[in-house]
Amino acid sequence: MPSVPTDLLRSISLFSALDGEDSSALAALARETSYRKGDAVFVESDPAGDLYLVLSGVVEIFRQAPGEARPIPLARLERGDVLGEISLFDGGRRSASASAAVTPETRLAVWDAEAFRRYLKERPRAGLSILSALLGQMGRRLRQTSEVVHTL
């Protein structure tokens, strides 16, 4: 699978503060993959694994409630959004399912969890920038999820 172009990676706010060397190193670790509408990216309770970045298209995050036929939507992720970050850092199983949605094709950058953690350790300045941005995204997502749960 092809790697992610550095200029594309730097156009994403999460990685825009990285210098050329750091962004090139991170881009070299990623692979780009495509999903058709309806394809599963991962399923709730799957073992922890890769980190994903939406390059184009839409990914829907959802949970299947016991006894319910329809899944409960939690988030709709678009270009620049990250998914898989919780299990990347806590090593737990996937907390929700994710699938490509809305558009005919969704493109994702994918990083192996161990390689991504190694990158953060070996490049502390870049790591701090990425982790700060990730924490901001996770905080916003937690607030959105809390609002969804509150309406149930």
Order of alpha helices (4+ residues) and beta strands (2+ residues): alpha-alpha-beta-beta-beta-beta-beta-beta-alpha-beta-beta-alpha-alpha
